[in-house]
Amino acid sequence: MTVSDRVRFARVLSDQIKPILAGQGSDIQGMVLADLVSMHIAGHFVKNDARQTQWLRDRMLVALVTTITQLVDASYARRS
């Protein structure tokens, strides 16, 4: 699957999730997203190496926040 294919697939999944979160307060939306992100980050680990696992998870979290930051303006524009 190419990067473009993965982006399209992610958009399809995101579009399926949006109606579930629509109308919920930002506190509930934030908790749901935090739960999903925690599952995503927890899935990254180095077997039998807690130090490397923490390093990997830290890198994954930074990458995720970087991606979110890059998407904020486009997401806001789509809302308007």
PDB file with SEQRES, HELIX, SHEET and CRYST1 records, atoms N, CA, C and O in Angstrom:
SEQRES   1 A   80  MET THR VAL SER ASP ARG VAL ARG PHE ALA ARG VAL LEU          
SEQRES   2 A   80  SER ASP GLN ILE LYS PRO ILE LEU ALA GLY GLN GLY SER          
SEQRES   3 A   80  ASP ILE GLN GLY MET VAL LEU ALA ASP LEU VAL SER MET          
SEQRES   4 A   80  HIS ILE ALA GLY HIS PHE VAL LYS ASN ASP ALA ARG GLN          
SEQRES   5 A   80  THR GLN TRP LEU ARG ASP ARG MET LEU VAL ALA LEU VAL          
SEQRES   6 A   80  THR THR ILE THR GLN LEU VAL ASP ALA SER TYR ALA ARG          
SEQRES   7 A   80  ARG SER                                                      
HELIX    1 AA1 VAL A    3  LEU A   21  1                                  19    
HELIX    2 AA2 SER A   26  ALA A   42  1                                  17    
HELIX    3 AA3 ALA A   50  ARG A   79  1                                  30    
CRYST1    1.000    1.000    1.000  90.00  90.00  90.00 P 1           1          
ATOM      1  N   MET A   1       0.856  -1.172   0.000  1.00  0.00           N  
ATOM      2  CA  MET A   1       0.000   0.000   0.000  1.00  0.00           C  
ATOM      3  C   MET A   1       0.905   1.239   0.000  1.00  0.00           C  
ATOM      4  O   MET A   1       1.799   1.360   0.837  1.00  0.00           O  
ATOM      5  N   THR A   2       0.669   2.139  -0.928  1.00  0.00           N  
ATOM      6  CA  THR A   2       1.479   3.351  -1.026  1.00  0.00           C  
ATOM      7  C   THR A   2       1.090   4.338   0.077  1.00  0.00           C  
ATOM      8  O   THR A   2       0.075   4.166   0.752  1.00  0.00           O  
ATOM      9  N   VAL A   3       1.903   5.361   0.244  1.00  0.00           N  
ATOM     10  CA  VAL A   3       1.585   6.407   1.221  1.00  0.00           C  
ATOM     11  C   VAL A   3       0.250   7.059   0.872  1.00  0.00           C  
ATOM     12  O   VAL A   3      -0.569   7.309   1.756  1.00  0.00           O  
ATOM     13  N   SER A   4       0.033   7.331  -0.400  1.00  0.00           N  
ATOM     14  CA  SER A   4      -1.238   7.935  -0.827  1.00  0.00           C  
ATOM     15  C   SER A   4      -2.421   7.030  -0.509  1.00  0.00           C  
ATOM     16  O   SER A   4      -3.478   7.503  -0.092  1.00  0.00           O  
ATOM     17  N   ASP A   5      -2.242   5.738  -0.705  1.00  0.00           N  
ATOM     18  CA  ASP A   5      -3.310   4.782  -0.377  1.00  0.00           C  
ATOM     19  C   ASP A   5      -3.602   4.788   1.122  1.00  0.00           C  
ATOM     20  O   ASP A   5      -4.759   4.751   1.543  1.00  0.00           O  
ATOM     21  N   ARG A   6      -2.532   4.834   1.919  1.00  0.00           N  
ATOM     22  CA  ARG A   6      -2.715   4.838   3.377  1.00  0.00           C  
ATOM     23  C   ARG A   6      -3.394   6.117   3.838  1.00  0.00           C  
ATOM     24  O   ARG A   6      -4.237   6.086   4.734  1.00  0.00           O  
ATOM     25  N   VAL A   7      -3.032   7.238   3.231  1.00  0.00           N  
ATOM     26  CA  VAL A   7      -3.676   8.516   3.585  1.00  0.00           C  
ATOM     27  C   VAL A   7      -5.156   8.471   3.242  1.00  0.00           C  
ATOM     28  O   VAL A   7      -5.994   8.892   4.039  1.00  0.00           O  
ATOM     29  N   ARG A   8      -5.480   7.963   2.060  1.00  0.00           N  
ATOM     30  CA  ARG A   8      -6.891   7.848   1.664  1.00  0.00           C  
ATOM     31  C   ARG A   8      -7.658   6.928   2.604  1.00  0.00           C  
ATOM     32  O   ARG A   8      -8.779   7.241   3.005  1.00  0.00           O  
ATOM     33  N   PHE A   9      -7.064   5.801   2.956  1.00  0.00           N  
ATOM     34  CA  PHE A   9      -7.707   4.851   3.857  1.00  0.00           C  
ATOM     35  C   PHE A   9      -7.909   5.469   5.240  1.00  0.00           C  
ATOM     36  O   PHE A   9      -8.959   5.295   5.858  1.00  0.00           O  
ATOM     37  N   ALA A  10      -6.909   6.181   5.713  1.00  0.00           N  
ATOM     38  CA  ALA A  10      -7.031   6.859   7.014  1.00  0.00           C  
ATOM     39  C   ALA A  10      -8.166   7.882   6.977  1.00  0.00           C  
ATOM     40  O   ALA A  10      -8.906   8.024   7.951  1.00  0.00           O  
ATOM     41  N   ARG A  11      -8.302   8.583   5.877  1.00  0.00           N  
ATOM     42  CA  ARG A  11      -9.387   9.580   5.742  1.00  0.00           C  
ATOM     43  C   ARG A  11     -10.747   8.883   5.768  1.00  0.00           C  
ATOM     44  O   ARG A  11     -11.684   9.393   6.382  1.00  0.00           O  
ATOM     45  N   VAL A  12     -10.872   7.738   5.118  1.00  0.00           N  
ATOM     46  CA  VAL A  12     -12.123   6.967   5.129  1.00  0.00           C  
ATOM     47  C   VAL A  12     -12.471   6.553   6.559  1.00  0.00           C  
ATOM     48  O   VAL A  12     -13.609   6.720   6.998  1.00  0.00           O  
ATOM     49  N   LEU A  13     -11.491   6.015   7.278  1.00  0.00           N  
ATOM     50  CA  LEU A  13     -11.748   5.616   8.666  1.00  0.00           C  
ATOM     51  C   LEU A  13     -12.109   6.822   9.525  1.00  0.00           C  
ATOM     52  O   LEU A  13     -13.028   6.759  10.341  1.00  0.00           O  
ATOM     53  N   SER A  14     -11.390   7.906   9.340  1.00  0.00           N  
ATOM     54  CA  SER A  14     -11.673   9.127  10.096  1.00  0.00           C  
ATOM     55  C   SER A  14     -13.092   9.614   9.821  1.00  0.00           C  
ATOM     56  O   SER A  14     -13.799  10.022  10.742  1.00  0.00           O  
ATOM     57  N   ASP A  15     -13.506   9.573   8.563  1.00  0.00           N  
ATOM     58  CA  ASP A  15     -14.867   9.990   8.205  1.00  0.00           C  
ATOM     59  C   ASP A  15     -15.928   9.090   8.840  1.00  0.00           C  
ATOM     60  O   ASP A  15     -17.039   9.540   9.117  1.00  0.00           O  
ATOM     61  N   GLN A  16     -15.589   7.824   9.070  1.00  0.00           N  
ATOM     62  CA  GLN A  16     -16.529   6.905   9.732  1.00  0.00           C  
ATOM     63  C   GLN A  16     -16.630   7.196  11.229  1.00  0.00           C  
ATOM     64  O   GLN A  16     -17.690   7.014  11.828  1.00  0.00           O  
ATOM     65  N   ILE A  17     -15.538   7.644  11.826  1.00  0.00           N  
ATOM     66  CA  ILE A  17     -15.506   7.922  13.263  1.00  0.00           C  
ATOM     67  C   ILE A  17     -16.144   9.272  13.596  1.00  0.00           C  
ATOM     68  O   ILE A  17     -16.746   9.421  14.659  1.00  0.00           O  
ATOM     69  N   LYS A  18     -16.020  10.250  12.706  1.00  0.00           N  
ATOM     70  CA  LYS A  18     -16.516  11.608  12.978  1.00  0.00           C  
ATOM     71  C   LYS A  18     -17.960  11.642  13.454  1.00  0.00           C  
ATOM     72  O   LYS A  18     -18.243  12.343  14.425  1.00  0.00           O  
ATOM     73  N   PRO A  19     -18.894  10.925  12.825  1.00  0.00           N  
ATOM     74  CA  PRO A  19     -20.280  10.996  13.298  1.00  0.00           C  
ATOM     75  C   PRO A  19     -20.463  10.487  14.729  1.00  0.00           C  
ATOM     76  O   PRO A  19     -21.368  10.928  15.437  1.00  0.00           O  
ATOM     77  N   ILE A  20     -19.607   9.565  15.148  1.00  0.00           N  
ATOM     78  CA  ILE A  20     -19.696   9.046  16.511  1.00  0.00           C  
ATOM     79  C   ILE A  20     -19.308  10.127  17.515  1.00  0.00           C  
ATOM     80  O   ILE A  20     -19.914  10.232  18.581  1.00  0.00           O  
ATOM     81  N   LEU A  21     -18.303  10.926  17.181  1.00  0.00           N  
ATOM     82  CA  LEU A  21     -17.825  11.970  18.087  1.00  0.00           C  
ATOM     83  C   LEU A  21     -18.607  13.278  17.955  1.00  0.00           C  
ATOM     84  O   LEU A  21     -18.604  14.104  18.868  1.00  0.00           O  
ATOM     85  N   ALA A  22     -19.273  13.460  16.819  1.00  0.00           N  
ATOM     86  CA  ALA A  22     -20.012  14.707  16.586  1.00  0.00           C  
ATOM     87  C   ALA A  22     -21.057  14.912  17.682  1.00  0.00           C  
ATOM     88  O   ALA A  22     -21.785  13.990  18.052  1.00  0.00           O  
ATOM     89  N   GLY A  23     -21.110  16.125  18.184  1.00  0.00           N  
ATOM     90  CA  GLY A  23     -22.096  16.460  19.196  1.00  0.00           C  
ATOM     91  C   GLY A  23     -21.663  16.134  20.614  1.00  0.00           C  
ATOM     92  O   GLY A  23     -22.313  16.545  21.576  1.00  0.00           O  
ATOM     93  N   GLN A  24     -20.569  15.396  20.749  1.00  0.00           N  
ATOM     94  CA  GLN A  24     -20.037  15.135  22.083  1.00  0.00           C  
ATOM     95  C   GLN A  24     -19.237  16.359  22.520  1.00  0.00           C  
ATOM     96  O   GLN A  24     -18.698  17.085  21.684  1.00  0.00           O  
ATOM     97  N   GLY A  25     -19.163  16.580  23.792  1.00  0.00           N  
ATOM     98  CA  GLY A  25     -18.353  17.693  24.290  1.00  0.00           C  
ATOM     99  C   GLY A  25     -16.882  17.459  23.999  1.00  0.00           C  
ATOM    100  O   GLY A  25     -16.442  16.330  23.781  1.00  0.00           O  
ATOM    101  N   SER A  26     -16.135  18.549  24.000  1.00  0.00           N  
ATOM    102  CA  SER A  26     -14.702  18.423  23.718  1.00  0.00           C  
ATOM    103  C   SER A  26     -13.999  17.567  24.768  1.00  0.00           C  
ATOM    104  O   SER A  26     -12.981  16.942  24.472  1.00  0.00           O  
ATOM    105  N   ASP A  27     -14.532  17.530  26.000  1.00  0.00           N  
ATOM    106  CA  ASP A  27     -13.919  16.683  27.019  1.00  0.00           C  
ATOM    107  C   ASP A  27     -14.058  15.203  26.664  1.00  0.00           C  
ATOM    108  O   ASP A  27     -13.104  14.438  26.806  1.00  0.00           O  
ATOM    109  N   ILE A  28     -15.232  14.804  26.207  1.00  0.00           N  
ATOM    110  CA  ILE A  28     -15.451  13.411  25.803  1.00  0.00           C  
ATOM    111  C   ILE A  28     -14.641  13.093  24.554  1.00  0.00           C  
ATOM    112  O   ILE A  28     -14.005  12.041  24.484  1.00  0.00           O  
ATOM    113  N   GLN A  29     -14.654  13.984  23.569  1.00  0.00           N  
ATOM    114  CA  GLN A  29     -13.860  13.764  22.360  1.00  0.00           C  
ATOM    115  C   GLN A  29     -12.385  13.592  22.712  1.00  0.00           C  
ATOM    116  O   GLN A  29     -11.717  12.701  22.186  1.00  0.00           O  
ATOM    117  N   GLY A  30     -11.882  14.438  23.595  1.00  0.00           N  
ATOM    118  CA  GLY A  30     -10.479  14.361  24.003  1.00  0.00           C  
ATOM    119  C   GLY A  30     -10.158  13.054  24.706  1.00  0.00           C  
ATOM    120  O   GLY A  30      -9.103  12.461  24.482  1.00  0.00           O  
ATOM    121  N   MET A  31     -11.084  12.604  25.570  1.00  0.00           N  
ATOM    122  CA  MET A  31     -10.853  11.338  26.272  1.00  0.00           C  
ATOM    123  C   MET A  31     -10.840  10.158  25.311  1.00  0.00           C  
ATOM    124  O   MET A  31     -10.018   9.251  25.452  1.00  0.00           O  
ATOM    125  N   VAL A  32     -11.740  10.162  24.340  1.00  0.00           N  
ATOM    126  CA  VAL A  32     -11.787   9.081  23.355  1.00  0.00           C  
ATOM    127  C   VAL A  32     -10.493   9.077  22.536  1.00  0.00           C  
ATOM    128  O   VAL A  32      -9.880   8.029  22.334  1.00  0.00           O  
ATOM    129  N   LEU A  33     -10.090  10.247  22.074  1.00  0.00           N  
ATOM    130  CA  LEU A  33      -8.862  10.327  21.278  1.00  0.00           C  
ATOM    131  C   LEU A  33      -7.644   9.924  22.107  1.00  0.00           C  
ATOM    132  O   LEU A  33      -6.753   9.241  21.603  1.00  0.00           O  
ATOM    133  N   ALA A  34      -7.598  10.340  23.372  1.00  0.00           N  
ATOM    134  CA  ALA A  34      -6.483   9.955  24.245  1.00  0.00           C  
ATOM    135  C   ALA A  34      -6.435   8.440  24.419  1.00  0.00           C  
ATOM    136  O   ALA A  34      -5.359   7.842  24.413  1.00  0.00           O  
ATOM    137  N   ASP A  35      -7.600   7.825  24.574  1.00  0.00           N  
ATOM    138  CA  ASP A  35      -7.650   6.369  24.719  1.00  0.00           C  
ATOM    139  C   ASP A  35      -7.118   5.691  23.458  1.00  0.00           C  
ATOM    140  O   ASP A  35      -6.332   4.748  23.546  1.00  0.00           O  
ATOM    141  N   LEU A  36      -7.539   6.162  22.295  1.00  0.00           N  
ATOM    142  CA  LEU A  36      -7.070   5.578  21.036  1.00  0.00           C  
ATOM    143  C   LEU A  36      -5.573   5.790  20.839  1.00  0.00           C  
ATOM    144  O   LEU A  36      -4.863   4.884  20.402  1.00  0.00           O  
ATOM    145  N   VAL A  37      -5.095   6.997  21.165  1.00  0.00           N  
ATOM    146  CA  VAL A  37      -3.657   7.273  21.030  1.00  0.00           C  
ATOM    147  C   VAL A  37      -2.856   6.394  21.982  1.00  0.00           C  
ATOM    148  O   VAL A  37      -1.792   5.893  21.620  1.00  0.00           O  
ATOM    149  N   SER A  38      -3.363   6.205  23.200  1.00  0.00           N  
ATOM    150  CA  SER A  38      -2.630   5.361  24.152  1.00  0.00           C  
ATOM    151  C   SER A  38      -2.512   3.931  23.634  1.00  0.00           C  
ATOM    152  O   SER A  38      -1.477   3.291  23.816  1.00  0.00           O  
ATOM    153  N   MET A  39      -3.554   3.432  22.997  1.00  0.00           N  
ATOM    154  CA  MET A  39      -3.486   2.082  22.419  1.00  0.00           C  
ATOM    155  C   MET A  39      -2.474   2.033  21.275  1.00  0.00           C  
ATOM    156  O   MET A  39      -1.733   1.061  21.128  1.00  0.00           O  
ATOM    157  N   HIS A  40      -2.454   3.098  20.467  1.00  0.00           N  
ATOM    158  CA  HIS A  40      -1.509   3.182  19.353  1.00  0.00           C  
ATOM    159  C   HIS A  40      -0.071   3.179  19.879  1.00  0.00           C  
ATOM    160  O   HIS A  40       0.767   2.418  19.397  1.00  0.00           O  
ATOM    161  N   ILE A  41       0.207   4.021  20.858  1.00  0.00           N  
ATOM    162  CA  ILE A  41       1.562   4.122  21.407  1.00  0.00           C  
ATOM    163  C   ILE A  41       1.956   2.826  22.126  1.00  0.00           C  
ATOM    164  O   ILE A  41       3.093   2.373  21.999  1.00  0.00           O  
ATOM    165  N   ALA A  42       1.038   2.235  22.869  1.00  0.00           N  
ATOM    166  CA  ALA A  42       1.331   0.993  23.598  1.00  0.00           C  
ATOM    167  C   ALA A  42       1.705  -0.149  22.654  1.00  0.00           C  
ATOM    168  O   ALA A  42       2.426  -1.069  23.041  1.00  0.00           O  
ATOM    169  N   GLY A  43       1.214  -0.085  21.421  1.00  0.00           N  
ATOM    170  CA  GLY A  43       1.520  -1.127  20.449  1.00  0.00           C  
ATOM    171  C   GLY A  43       2.945  -1.093  19.932  1.00  0.00           C  
ATOM    172  O   GLY A  43       3.366  -1.999  19.213  1.00  0.00           O  
ATOM    173  N   HIS A  44       3.693  -0.056  20.289  1.00  0.00           N  
ATOM    174  CA  HIS A  44       5.089   0.069  19.878  1.00  0.00           C  
ATOM    175  C   HIS A  44       5.969  -0.289  21.065  1.00  0.00           C  
ATOM    176  O   HIS A  44       5.960   0.410  22.079  1.00  0.00           O  
ATOM    177  N   PHE A  45       6.720  -1.360  20.948  1.00  0.00           N  
ATOM    178  CA  PHE A  45       7.573  -1.794  22.056  1.00  0.00           C  
ATOM    179  C   PHE A  45       8.735  -2.619  21.529  1.00  0.00           C  
ATOM    180  O   PHE A  45       8.697  -3.173  20.431  1.00  0.00           O  
ATOM    181  N   VAL A  46       9.764  -2.676  22.357  1.00  0.00           N  
ATOM    182  CA  VAL A  46      10.922  -3.523  22.084  1.00  0.00           C  
ATOM    183  C   VAL A  46      10.896  -4.614  23.145  1.00  0.00           C  
ATOM    184  O   VAL A  46      11.052  -4.339  24.334  1.00  0.00           O  
ATOM    185  N   LYS A  47      10.700  -5.838  22.714  1.00  0.00           N  
ATOM    186  CA  LYS A  47      10.554  -6.963  23.639  1.00  0.00           C  
ATOM    187  C   LYS A  47      11.746  -7.049  24.599  1.00  0.00           C  
ATOM    188  O   LYS A  47      12.906  -7.011  24.190  1.00  0.00           O  
ATOM    189  N   ASN A  48      11.420  -7.166  25.869  1.00  0.00           N  
ATOM    190  CA  ASN A  48      12.415  -7.336  26.934  1.00  0.00           C  
ATOM    191  C   ASN A  48      13.377  -6.163  27.074  1.00  0.00           C  
ATOM    192  O   ASN A  48      14.490  -6.339  27.568  1.00  0.00           O  
ATOM    193  N   ASP A  49      12.967  -4.966  26.649  1.00  0.00           N  
ATOM    194  CA  ASP A  49      13.847  -3.800  26.791  1.00  0.00           C  
ATOM    195  C   ASP A  49      13.009  -2.561  27.099  1.00  0.00           C  
ATOM    196  O   ASP A  49      12.568  -1.848  26.198  1.00  0.00           O  
ATOM    197  N   ALA A  50      12.803  -2.327  28.378  1.00  0.00           N  
ATOM    198  CA  ALA A  50      11.955  -1.205  28.813  1.00  0.00           C  
ATOM    199  C   ALA A  50      12.534   0.141  28.389  1.00  0.00           C  
ATOM    200  O   ALA A  50      11.790   1.047  28.016  1.00  0.00           O  
ATOM    201  N   ARG A  51      13.855   0.274  28.445  1.00  0.00           N  
ATOM    202  CA  ARG A  51      14.486   1.545  28.064  1.00  0.00           C  
ATOM    203  C   ARG A  51      14.281   1.852  26.586  1.00  0.00           C  
ATOM    204  O   ARG A  51      13.918   2.973  26.232  1.00  0.00           O  
ATOM    205  N   GLN A  52      14.507   0.882  25.733  1.00  0.00           N  
ATOM    206  CA  GLN A  52      14.311   1.074  24.296  1.00  0.00           C  
ATOM    207  C   GLN A  52      12.822   1.262  23.969  1.00  0.00           C  
ATOM    208  O   GLN A  52      12.467   2.019  23.065  1.00  0.00           O  
ATOM    209  N   THR A  53      11.969   0.572  24.706  1.00  0.00           N  
ATOM    210  CA  THR A  53      10.530   0.741  24.512  1.00  0.00           C  
ATOM    211  C   THR A  53      10.129   2.177  24.817  1.00  0.00           C  
ATOM    212  O   THR A  53       9.375   2.788  24.060  1.00  0.00           O  
ATOM    213  N   GLN A  54      10.631   2.716  25.924  1.00  0.00           N  
ATOM    214  CA  GLN A  54      10.296   4.100  26.269  1.00  0.00           C  
ATOM    215  C   GLN A  54      10.816   5.067  25.220  1.00  0.00           C  
ATOM    216  O   GLN A  54      10.125   6.012  24.839  1.00  0.00           O  
ATOM    217  N   TRP A  55      12.053   4.828  24.748  1.00  0.00           N  
ATOM    218  CA  TRP A  55      12.621   5.670  23.695  1.00  0.00           C  
ATOM    219  C   TRP A  55      11.750   5.626  22.447  1.00  0.00           C  
ATOM    220  O   TRP A  55      11.442   6.666  21.865  1.00  0.00           O  
ATOM    221  N   LEU A  56      11.350   4.419  22.034  1.00  0.00           N  
ATOM    222  CA  LEU A  56      10.520   4.251  20.838  1.00  0.00           C  
ATOM    223  C   LEU A  56       9.170   4.948  21.013  1.00  0.00           C  
ATOM    224  O   LEU A  56       8.708   5.650  20.114  1.00  0.00           O  
ATOM    225  N   ARG A  57       8.548   4.754  22.161  1.00  0.00           N  
ATOM    226  CA  ARG A  57       7.246   5.379  22.410  1.00  0.00           C  
ATOM    227  C   ARG A  57       7.349   6.895  22.434  1.00  0.00           C  
ATOM    228  O   ARG A  57       6.461   7.590  21.940  1.00  0.00           O  
ATOM    229  N   ASP A  58       8.422   7.406  23.002  1.00  0.00           N  
ATOM    230  CA  ASP A  58       8.628   8.862  22.990  1.00  0.00           C  
ATOM    231  C   ASP A  58       8.731   9.373  21.559  1.00  0.00           C  
ATOM    232  O   ASP A  58       8.139  10.398  21.222  1.00  0.00           O  
ATOM    233  N   ARG A  59       9.485   8.660  20.710  1.00  0.00           N  
ATOM    234  CA  ARG A  59       9.637   9.067  19.302  1.00  0.00           C  
ATOM    235  C   ARG A  59       8.295   9.005  18.566  1.00  0.00           C  
ATOM    236  O   ARG A  59       7.971   9.892  17.776  1.00  0.00           O  
ATOM    237  N   MET A  60       7.525   7.957  18.829  1.00  0.00           N  
ATOM    238  CA  MET A  60       6.215   7.806  18.187  1.00  0.00           C  
ATOM    239  C   MET A  60       5.276   8.936  18.602  1.00  0.00           C  
ATOM    240  O   MET A  60       4.536   9.467  17.774  1.00  0.00           O  
ATOM    241  N   LEU A  61       5.306   9.298  19.871  1.00  0.00           N  
ATOM    242  CA  LEU A  61       4.454  10.373  20.361  1.00  0.00           C  
ATOM    243  C   LEU A  61       4.848  11.711  19.734  1.00  0.00           C  
ATOM    244  O   LEU A  61       3.978  12.491  19.345  1.00  0.00           O  
ATOM    245  N   VAL A  62       6.138  11.980  19.633  1.00  0.00           N  
ATOM    246  CA  VAL A  62       6.607  13.207  18.983  1.00  0.00           C  
ATOM    247  C   VAL A  62       6.161  13.230  17.518  1.00  0.00           C  
ATOM    248  O   VAL A  62       5.696  14.258  17.026  1.00  0.00           O  
ATOM    249  N   ALA A  63       6.304  12.107  16.830  1.00  0.00           N  
ATOM    250  CA  ALA A  63       5.891  12.032  15.421  1.00  0.00           C  
ATOM    251  C   ALA A  63       4.391  12.271  15.290  1.00  0.00           C  
ATOM    252  O   ALA A  63       3.945  12.951  14.365  1.00  0.00           O  
ATOM    253  N   LEU A  64       3.620  11.718  16.205  1.00  0.00           N  
ATOM    254  CA  LEU A  64       2.167  11.891  16.159  1.00  0.00           C  
ATOM    255  C   LEU A  64       1.786  13.347  16.394  1.00  0.00           C  
ATOM    256  O   LEU A  64       0.951  13.891  15.671  1.00  0.00           O  
ATOM    257  N   VAL A  65       2.383  13.979  17.390  1.00  0.00           N  
ATOM    258  CA  VAL A  65       2.076  15.388  17.676  1.00  0.00           C  
ATOM    259  C   VAL A  65       2.511  16.268  16.506  1.00  0.00           C  
ATOM    260  O   VAL A  65       1.821  17.231  16.170  1.00  0.00           O  
ATOM    261  N   THR A  66       3.631  15.953  15.890  1.00  0.00           N  
ATOM    262  CA  THR A  66       4.092  16.699  14.711  1.00  0.00           C  
ATOM    263  C   THR A  66       3.074  16.589  13.580  1.00  0.00           C  
ATOM    264  O   THR A  66       2.740  17.586  12.941  1.00  0.00           O  
ATOM    265  N   THR A  67       2.590  15.392  13.339  1.00  0.00           N  
ATOM    266  CA  THR A  67       1.591  15.178  12.289  1.00  0.00           C  
ATOM    267  C   THR A  67       0.306  15.940  12.610  1.00  0.00           C  
ATOM    268  O   THR A  67      -0.267  16.587  11.733  1.00  0.00           O  
ATOM    269  N   ILE A  68      -0.144  15.867  13.853  1.00  0.00           N  
ATOM    270  CA  ILE A  68      -1.359  16.584  14.251  1.00  0.00           C  
ATOM    271  C   ILE A  68      -1.180  18.082  14.029  1.00  0.00           C  
ATOM    272  O   ILE A  68      -2.074  18.744  13.502  1.00  0.00           O  
ATOM    273  N   THR A  69      -0.038  18.613  14.427  1.00  0.00           N  
ATOM    274  CA  THR A  69       0.242  20.040  14.253  1.00  0.00           C  
ATOM    275  C   THR A  69       0.163  20.435  12.783  1.00  0.00           C  
ATOM    276  O   THR A  69      -0.362  21.497  12.447  1.00  0.00           O  
ATOM    277  N   GLN A  70       0.678  19.588  11.920  1.00  0.00           N  
ATOM    278  CA  GLN A  70       0.648  19.874  10.479  1.00  0.00           C  
ATOM    279  C   GLN A  70      -0.769  19.827   9.919  1.00  0.00           C  
ATOM    280  O   GLN A  70      -1.051  20.482   8.915  1.00  0.00           O  
ATOM    281  N   LEU A  71      -1.663  19.070  10.544  1.00  0.00           N  
ATOM    282  CA  LEU A  71      -3.027  18.903  10.027  1.00  0.00           C  
ATOM    283  C   LEU A  71      -4.030  19.918  10.571  1.00  0.00           C  
ATOM    284  O   LEU A  71      -5.125  20.049  10.024  1.00  0.00           O  
ATOM    285  N   VAL A  72      -3.681  20.634  11.631  1.00  0.00           N  
ATOM    286  CA  VAL A  72      -4.643  21.518  12.296  1.00  0.00           C  
ATOM    287  C   VAL A  72      -5.216  22.575  11.355  1.00  0.00           C  
ATOM    288  O   VAL A  72      -6.435  22.733  11.294  1.00  0.00           O  
ATOM    289  N   ASP A  73      -4.387  23.291  10.631  1.00  0.00           N  
ATOM    290  CA  ASP A  73      -4.890  24.356   9.752  1.00  0.00           C  
ATOM    291  C   ASP A  73      -5.828  23.804   8.682  1.00  0.00           C  
ATOM    292  O   ASP A  73      -6.877  24.389   8.413  1.00  0.00           O  
ATOM    293  N   ALA A  74      -5.453  22.682   8.073  1.00  0.00           N  
ATOM    294  CA  ALA A  74      -6.311  22.080   7.047  1.00  0.00           C  
ATOM    295  C   ALA A  74      -7.629  21.616   7.650  1.00  0.00           C  
ATOM    296  O   ALA A  74      -8.684  21.771   7.035  1.00  0.00           O  
ATOM    297  N   SER A  75      -7.575  21.054   8.840  1.00  0.00           N  
ATOM    298  CA  SER A  75      -8.808  20.604   9.499  1.00  0.00           C  
ATOM    299  C   SER A  75      -9.708  21.780   9.834  1.00  0.00           C  
ATOM    300  O   SER A  75     -10.926  21.700   9.676  1.00  0.00           O  
ATOM    301  N   TYR A  76      -9.118  22.864  10.293  1.00  0.00           N  
ATOM    302  CA  TYR A  76      -9.903  24.051  10.619  1.00  0.00           C  
ATOM    303  C   TYR A  76     -10.547  24.619   9.355  1.00  0.00           C  
ATOM    304  O   TYR A  76     -11.707  25.032   9.381  1.00  0.00           O  
ATOM    305  N   ALA A  77      -9.813  24.642   8.268  1.00  0.00           N  
ATOM    306  CA  ALA A  77     -10.324  25.172   7.004  1.00  0.00           C  
ATOM    307  C   ALA A  77     -11.512  24.340   6.507  1.00  0.00           C  
ATOM    308  O   ALA A  77     -12.460  24.893   5.949  1.00  0.00           O  
ATOM    309  N   ARG A  78     -11.470  23.033   6.704  1.00  0.00           N  
ATOM    310  CA  ARG A  78     -12.575  22.179   6.262  1.00  0.00           C  
ATOM    311  C   ARG A  78     -13.834  22.414   7.088  1.00  0.00           C  
ATOM    312  O   ARG A  78     -14.944  22.199   6.601  1.00  0.00           O  
ATOM    313  N   ARG A  79     -13.672  22.853   8.329  1.00  0.00           N  
ATOM    314  CA  ARG A  79     -14.820  23.121   9.205  1.00  0.00           C  
ATOM    315  C   ARG A  79     -15.594  24.352   8.741  1.00  0.00           C  
ATOM    316  O   ARG A  79     -16.817  24.412   8.873  1.00  0.00           O  
ATOM    317  N   SER A  80     -14.873  25.329   8.199  1.00  0.00           N  
ATOM    318  CA  SER A  80     -15.492  26.615   7.855  1.00  0.00           C  
ATOM    319  C   SER A  80     -16.334  26.553   6.620  1.00  0.00           C  
ATOM    320  O   SER A  80     -16.913  27.561   6.216  1.00  0.00           O  
TER     321      SER A  80                                                      
END                                                                             
